Amino acid sequence: MLLLLLVQGVLSRLGDAAGLSAPDLFLLTGAALAWRLKPAWALAGAYSAGLIQDLLGGGVLGLHAAGVMGGALLVLGVRRYMADSGPLQAVFTVLLAVAGQWLMFLLLTYWLRSTLVTLDLLRGALPTLLLGTLLVFPLWERVVSWAFGPRTGPEEGLG
């Protein structure tokens, strides 16, 4: 967890300096847990990772927690149908995780009748966040494999 905080902090500082969105390692960690743990534990772990992100930031408490959990939920939804297929699975995992996170953000924005997510934010932040997260995924997957072990098979641990 300390490594996650350190690397995310450095990437966030570099992203802020460049005017770009930093890759979301908390989301990648939640997606990695979805590939390695039973569904209930994966969702609890993803929510916890997002809650830590919320506690460190100054935003709405629980927003990132729900977002990371939404990303993990979408990854869990296709885990049964997708074997470990290398780069295709990596890209698909990141796309699903980011889509789940932002769908949850949109749902919470609507539910809270807030301006948490705006069209300008979607146009400005989402493309660079997605690209950066895709680029960082292979390296972060190695770190997660070292920390949590290798991925399980598609249907292992789902019962």
MODELLER restraints for C-alpha pairs under 7 A, 6 or more apart:
rsr = mdl.restraints
at = mdl.atoms
rsr.add(forms.Gaussian(group=physical.xy_distance, feature=features.Distance(at['CA:4:A'], at['CA:25:A']), mean=6.95, stdev=0.5))
rsr.add(forms.Gaussian(group=physical.xy_distance, feature=features.Distance(at['CA:8:A'], at['CA:25:A']), mean=6.23, stdev=0.5))
rsr.add(forms.Gaussian(group=physical.xy_distance, feature=features.Distance(at['CA:11:A'], at['CA:22:A']), mean=5.72, stdev=0.5))
rsr.add(forms.Gaussian(group=physical.xy_distance, feature=features.Distance(at['CA:12:A'], at['CA:22:A']), mean=5.04, stdev=0.5))
rsr.add(forms.Gaussian(group=physical.xy_distance, feature=features.Distance(at['CA:15:A'], at['CA:21:A']), mean=5.54, stdev=0.5))
rsr.add(forms.Gaussian(group=physical.xy_distance, feature=features.Distance(at['CA:15:A'], at['CA:22:A']), mean=4.93, stdev=0.5))
rsr.add(forms.Gaussian(group=physical.xy_distance, feature=features.Distance(at['CA:20:A'], at['CA:128:A']), mean=6.38, stdev=0.5))
rsr.add(forms.Gaussian(group=physical.xy_distance, feature=features.Distance(at['CA:21:A'], at['CA:125:A']), mean=5.73, stdev=0.5))
rsr.add(forms.Gaussian(group=physical.xy_distance, feature=features.Distance(at['CA:21:A'], at['CA:128:A']), mean=5.69, stdev=0.5))
rsr.add(forms.Gaussian(group=physical.xy_distance, feature=features.Distance(at['CA:21:A'], at['CA:129:A']), mean=5.13, stdev=0.5))
rsr.add(forms.Gaussian(group=physical.xy_distance, feature=features.Distance(at['CA:22:A'], at['CA:129:A']), mean=6.03, stdev=0.5))
rsr.add(forms.Gaussian(group=physical.xy_distance, feature=features.Distance(at['CA:22:A'], at['CA:132:A']), mean=6.59, stdev=0.5))
rsr.add(forms.Gaussian(group=physical.xy_distance, feature=features.Distance(at['CA:23:A'], at['CA:129:A']), mean=5.41, stdev=0.5))
rsr.add(forms.Gaussian(group=physical.xy_distance, feature=features.Distance(at['CA:23:A'], at['CA:132:A']), mean=4.86, stdev=0.5))
rsr.add(forms.Gaussian(group=physical.xy_distance, feature=features.Distance(at['CA:23:A'], at['CA:133:A']), mean=4.37, stdev=0.5))
rsr.add(forms.Gaussian(group=physical.xy_distance, feature=features.Distance(at['CA:24:A'], at['CA:133:A']), mean=6.08, stdev=0.5))
rsr.add(forms.Gaussian(group=physical.xy_distance, feature=features.Distance(at['CA:26:A'], at['CA:49:A']), mean=5.96, stdev=0.5))
rsr.add(forms.Gaussian(group=physical.xy_distance, feature=features.Distance(at['CA:26:A'], at['CA:50:A']), mean=6.29, stdev=0.5))
rsr.add(forms.Gaussian(group=physical.xy_distance, feature=features.Distance(at['CA:27:A'], at['CA:68:A']), mean=5.09, stdev=0.5))
rsr.add(forms.Gaussian(group=physical.xy_distance, feature=features.Distance(at['CA:27:A'], at['CA:97:A']), mean=6.88, stdev=0.5))
rsr.add(forms.Gaussian(group=physical.xy_distance, feature=features.Distance(at['CA:30:A'], at['CA:45:A']), mean=6.76, stdev=0.5))
rsr.add(forms.Gaussian(group=physical.xy_distance, feature=features.Distance(at['CA:30:A'], at['CA:46:A']), mean=4.15, stdev=0.5))
rsr.add(forms.Gaussian(group=physical.xy_distance, feature=features.Distance(at['CA:30:A'], at['CA:49:A']), mean=6.79, stdev=0.5))
rsr.add(forms.Gaussian(group=physical.xy_distance, feature=features.Distance(at['CA:30:A'], at['CA:68:A']), mean=6.03, stdev=0.5))
rsr.add(forms.Gaussian(group=physical.xy_distance, feature=features.Distance(at['CA:30:A'], at['CA:69:A']), mean=6.91, stdev=0.5))
rsr.add(forms.Gaussian(group=physical.xy_distance, feature=features.Distance(at['CA:30:A'], at['CA:72:A']), mean=5.57, stdev=0.5))
rsr.add(forms.Gaussian(group=physical.xy_distance, feature=features.Distance(at['CA:31:A'], at['CA:71:A']), mean=6.64, stdev=0.5))
rsr.add(forms.Gaussian(group=physical.xy_distance, feature=features.Distance(at['CA:31:A'], at['CA:72:A']), mean=4.79, stdev=0.5))
rsr.add(forms.Gaussian(group=physical.xy_distance, feature=features.Distance(at['CA:31:A'], at['CA:75:A']), mean=6.33, stdev=0.5))
rsr.add(forms.Gaussian(group=physical.xy_distance, feature=features.Distance(at['CA:31:A'], at['CA:97:A']), mean=6.31, stdev=0.5))
rsr.add(forms.Gaussian(group=physical.xy_distance, feature=features.Distance(at['CA:33:A'], at['CA:42:A']), mean=5.18, stdev=0.5))
rsr.add(forms.Gaussian(group=physical.xy_distance, feature=features.Distance(at['CA:33:A'], at['CA:45:A']), mean=6.94, stdev=0.5))
rsr.add(forms.Gaussian(group=physical.xy_distance, feature=features.Distance(at['CA:33:A'], at['CA:46:A']), mean=6.93, stdev=0.5))
rsr.add(forms.Gaussian(group=physical.xy_distance, feature=features.Distance(at['CA:34:A'], at['CA:42:A']), mean=4.95, stdev=0.5))
rsr.add(forms.Gaussian(group=physical.xy_distance, feature=features.Distance(at['CA:34:A'], at['CA:72:A']), mean=5.57, stdev=0.5))
rsr.add(forms.Gaussian(group=physical.xy_distance, feature=features.Distance(at['CA:34:A'], at['CA:75:A']), mean=6.39, stdev=0.5))
rsr.add(forms.Gaussian(group=physical.xy_distance, feature=features.Distance(at['CA:34:A'], at['CA:76:A']), mean=5.61, stdev=0.5))
rsr.add(forms.Gaussian(group=physical.xy_distance, feature=features.Distance(at['CA:35:A'], at['CA:79:A']), mean=6.87, stdev=0.5))
rsr.add(forms.Gaussian(group=physical.xy_distance, feature=features.Distance(at['CA:35:A'], at['CA:151:A']), mean=5.84, stdev=0.5))
rsr.add(forms.Gaussian(group=physical.xy_distance, feature=features.Distance(at['CA:35:A'], at['CA:152:A']), mean=6.61, stdev=0.5))
rsr.add(forms.Gaussian(group=physical.xy_distance, feature=features.Distance(at['CA:36:A'], at['CA:151:A']), mean=5.18, stdev=0.5))
rsr.add(forms.Gaussian(group=physical.xy_distance, feature=features.Distance(at['CA:36:A'], at['CA:152:A']), mean=5.58, stdev=0.5))
rsr.add(forms.Gaussian(group=physical.xy_distance, feature=features.Distance(at['CA:37:A'], at['CA:157:A']), mean=6.62, stdev=0.5))
rsr.add(forms.Gaussian(group=physical.xy_distance, feature=features.Distance(at['CA:38:A'], at['CA:157:A']), mean=5.01, stdev=0.5))
rsr.add(forms.Gaussian(group=physical.xy_distance, feature=features.Distance(at['CA:38:A'], at['CA:158:A']), mean=5.60, stdev=0.5))
rsr.add(forms.Gaussian(group=physical.xy_distance, feature=features.Distance(at['CA:39:A'], at['CA:76:A']), mean=6.89, stdev=0.5))
rsr.add(forms.Gaussian(group=physical.xy_distance, feature=features.Distance(at['CA:39:A'], at['CA:158:A']), mean=6.44, stdev=0.5))
rsr.add(forms.Gaussian(group=physical.xy_distance, feature=features.Distance(at['CA:43:A'], at['CA:69:A']), mean=5.66, stdev=0.5))
rsr.add(forms.Gaussian(group=physical.xy_distance, feature=features.Distance(at['CA:43:A'], at['CA:72:A']), mean=6.48, stdev=0.5))
rsr.add(forms.Gaussian(group=physical.xy_distance, feature=features.Distance(at['CA:43:A'], at['CA:73:A']), mean=6.87, stdev=0.5))
rsr.add(forms.Gaussian(group=physical.xy_distance, feature=features.Distance(at['CA:46:A'], at['CA:68:A']), mean=5.73, stdev=0.5))
rsr.add(forms.Gaussian(group=physical.xy_distance, feature=features.Distance(at['CA:46:A'], at['CA:69:A']), mean=5.06, stdev=0.5))
rsr.add(forms.Gaussian(group=physical.xy_distance, feature=features.Distance(at['CA:46:A'], at['CA:72:A']), mean=6.53, stdev=0.5))
rsr.add(forms.Gaussian(group=physical.xy_distance, feature=features.Distance(at['CA:47:A'], at['CA:65:A']), mean=4.65, stdev=0.5))
rsr.add(forms.Gaussian(group=physical.xy_distance, feature=features.Distance(at['CA:47:A'], at['CA:66:A']), mean=6.28, stdev=0.5))
rsr.add(forms.Gaussian(group=physical.xy_distance, feature=features.Distance(at['CA:47:A'], at['CA:68:A']), mean=6.19, stdev=0.5))
rsr.add(forms.Gaussian(group=physical.xy_distance, feature=features.Distance(at['CA:47:A'], at['CA:69:A']), mean=4.99, stdev=0.5))
rsr.add(forms.Gaussian(group=physical.xy_distance, feature=features.Distance(at['CA:48:A'], at['CA:65:A']), mean=6.62, stdev=0.5))
rsr.add(forms.Gaussian(group=physical.xy_distance, feature=features.Distance(at['CA:49:A'], at['CA:65:A']), mean=6.83, stdev=0.5))
rsr.add(forms.Gaussian(group=physical.xy_distance, feature=features.Distance(at['CA:50:A'], at['CA:64:A']), mean=4.94, stdev=0.5))
rsr.add(forms.Gaussian(group=physical.xy_distance, feature=features.Distance(at['CA:50:A'], at['CA:65:A']), mean=3.57, stdev=0.5))
rsr.add(forms.Gaussian(group=physical.xy_distance, feature=features.Distance(at['CA:50:A'], at['CA:68:A']), mean=5.48, stdev=0.5))
rsr.add(forms.Gaussian(group=physical.xy_distance, feature=features.Distance(at['CA:51:A'], at['CA:62:A']), mean=5.97, stdev=0.5))
rsr.add(forms.Gaussian(group=physical.xy_distance, feature=features.Distance(at['CA:51:A'], at['CA:64:A']), mean=6.54, stdev=0.5))
rsr.add(forms.Gaussian(group=physical.xy_distance, feature=features.Distance(at['CA:51:A'], at['CA:65:A']), mean=4.53, stdev=0.5))
rsr.add(forms.Gaussian(group=physical.xy_distance, feature=features.Distance(at['CA:53:A'], at['CA:64:A']), mean=6.68, stdev=0.5))
rsr.add(forms.Gaussian(group=physical.xy_distance, feature=features.Distance(at['CA:54:A'], at['CA:61:A']), mean=5.54, stdev=0.5))
rsr.add(forms.Gaussian(group=physical.xy_distance, feature=features.Distance(at['CA:54:A'], at['CA:62:A']), mean=6.31, stdev=0.5))
rsr.add(forms.Gaussian(group=physical.xy_distance, feature=features.Distance(at['CA:54:A'], at['CA:64:A']), mean=5.91, stdev=0.5))
rsr.add(forms.Gaussian(group=physical.xy_distance, feature=features.Distance(at['CA:54:A'], at['CA:65:A']), mean=6.85, stdev=0.5))
rsr.add(forms.Gaussian(group=physical.xy_distance, feature=features.Distance(at['CA:55:A'], at['CA:61:A']), mean=6.96, stdev=0.5))
rsr.add(forms.Gaussian(group=physical.xy_distance, feature=features.Distance(at['CA:66:A'], at['CA:104:A']), mean=6.66, stdev=0.5))
rsr.add(forms.Gaussian(group=physical.xy_distance, feature=features.Distance(at['CA:67:A'], at['CA:100:A']), mean=6.95, stdev=0.5))
rsr.add(forms.Gaussian(group=physical.xy_distance, feature=features.Distance(at['CA:67:A'], at['CA:101:A']), mean=4.03, stdev=0.5))
rsr.add(forms.Gaussian(group=physical.xy_distance, feature=features.Distance(at['CA:67:A'], at['CA:102:A']), mean=6.66, stdev=0.5))
rsr.add(forms.Gaussian(group=physical.xy_distance, feature=features.Distance(at['CA:67:A'], at['CA:104:A']), mean=5.31, stdev=0.5))
rsr.add(forms.Gaussian(group=physical.xy_distance, feature=features.Distance(at['CA:67:A'], at['CA:105:A']), mean=6.09, stdev=0.5))
rsr.add(forms.Gaussian(group=physical.xy_distance, feature=features.Distance(at['CA:68:A'], at['CA:101:A']), mean=5.62, stdev=0.5))
rsr.add(forms.Gaussian(group=physical.xy_distance, feature=features.Distance(at['CA:70:A'], at['CA:100:A']), mean=4.82, stdev=0.5))
rsr.add(forms.Gaussian(group=physical.xy_distance, feature=features.Distance(at['CA:70:A'], at['CA:101:A']), mean=5.21, stdev=0.5))
rsr.add(forms.Gaussian(group=physical.xy_distance, feature=features.Distance(at['CA:70:A'], at['CA:104:A']), mean=5.88, stdev=0.5))
rsr.add(forms.Gaussian(group=physical.xy_distance, feature=features.Distance(at['CA:71:A'], at['CA:96:A']), mean=6.44, stdev=0.5))
rsr.add(forms.Gaussian(group=physical.xy_distance, feature=features.Distance(at['CA:71:A'], at['CA:97:A']), mean=3.81, stdev=0.5))
rsr.add(forms.Gaussian(group=physical.xy_distance, feature=features.Distance(at['CA:71:A'], at['CA:98:A']), mean=6.08, stdev=0.5))
rsr.add(forms.Gaussian(group=physical.xy_distance, feature=features.Distance(at['CA:71:A'], at['CA:99:A']), mean=6.72, stdev=0.5))
rsr.add(forms.Gaussian(group=physical.xy_distance, feature=features.Distance(at['CA:71:A'], at['CA:100:A']), mean=3.97, stdev=0.5))
rsr.add(forms.Gaussian(group=physical.xy_distance, feature=features.Distance(at['CA:71:A'], at['CA:101:A']), mean=4.68, stdev=0.5))
rsr.add(forms.Gaussian(group=physical.xy_distance, feature=features.Distance(at['CA:72:A'], at['CA:97:A']), mean=6.08, stdev=0.5))
rsr.add(forms.Gaussian(group=physical.xy_distance, feature=features.Distance(at['CA:74:A'], at['CA:96:A']), mean=5.96, stdev=0.5))
rsr.add(forms.Gaussian(group=physical.xy_distance, feature=features.Distance(at['CA:74:A'], at['CA:97:A']), mean=6.49, stdev=0.5))
rsr.add(forms.Gaussian(group=physical.xy_distance, feature=features.Distance(at['CA:74:A'], at['CA:100:A']), mean=5.83, stdev=0.5))
rsr.add(forms.Gaussian(group=physical.xy_distance, feature=features.Distance(at['CA:75:A'], at['CA:93:A']), mean=6.24, stdev=0.5))
rsr.add(forms.Gaussian(group=physical.xy_distance, feature=features.Distance(at['CA:75:A'], at['CA:96:A']), mean=6.03, stdev=0.5))
rsr.add(forms.Gaussian(group=physical.xy_distance, feature=features.Distance(at['CA:75:A'], at['CA:97:A']), mean=6.25, stdev=0.5))
rsr.add(forms.Gaussian(group=physical.xy_distance, feature=features.Distance(at['CA:79:A'], at['CA:154:A']), mean=5.40, stdev=0.5))
rsr.add(forms.Gaussian(group=physical.xy_distance, feature=features.Distance(at['CA:80:A'], at['CA:154:A']), mean=4.81, stdev=0.5))
rsr.add(forms.Gaussian(group=physical.xy_distance, feature=features.Distance(at['CA:80:A'], at['CA:155:A']), mean=5.05, stdev=0.5))
rsr.add(forms.Gaussian(group=physical.xy_distance, feature=features.Distance(at['CA:81:A'], at['CA:154:A']), mean=6.70, stdev=0.5))
rsr.add(forms.Gaussian(group=physical.xy_distance, feature=features.Distance(at['CA:82:A'], at['CA:154:A']), mean=6.08, stdev=0.5))
rsr.add(forms.Gaussian(group=physical.xy_distance, feature=features.Distance(at['CA:83:A'], at['CA:153:A']), mean=6.87, stdev=0.5))
rsr.add(forms.Gaussian(group=physical.xy_distance, feature=features.Distance(at['CA:83:A'], at['CA:154:A']), mean=5.43, stdev=0.5))
rsr.add(forms.Gaussian(group=physical.xy_distance, feature=features.Distance(at['CA:91:A'], at['CA:134:A']), mean=6.72, stdev=0.5))
rsr.add(forms.Gaussian(group=physical.xy_distance, feature=features.Distance(at['CA:94:A'], at['CA:134:A']), mean=6.31, stdev=0.5))
rsr.add(forms.Gaussian(group=physical.xy_distance, feature=features.Distance(at['CA:98:A'], at['CA:130:A']), mean=6.90, stdev=0.5))
rsr.add(forms.Gaussian(group=physical.xy_distance, feature=features.Distance(at['CA:105:A'], at['CA:117:A']), mean=6.89, stdev=0.5))
rsr.add(forms.Gaussian(group=physical.xy_distance, feature=features.Distance(at['CA:106:A'], at['CA:117:A']), mean=6.41, stdev=0.5))
rsr.add(forms.Gaussian(group=physical.xy_distance, feature=features.Distance(at['CA:109:A'], at['CA:115:A']), mean=6.34, stdev=0.5))
rsr.add(forms.Gaussian(group=physical.xy_distance, feature=features.Distance(at['CA:109:A'], at['CA:116:A']), mean=5.58, stdev=0.5))
rsr.add(forms.Gaussian(group=physical.xy_distance, feature=features.Distance(at['CA:109:A'], at['CA:117:A']), mean=6.27, stdev=0.5))
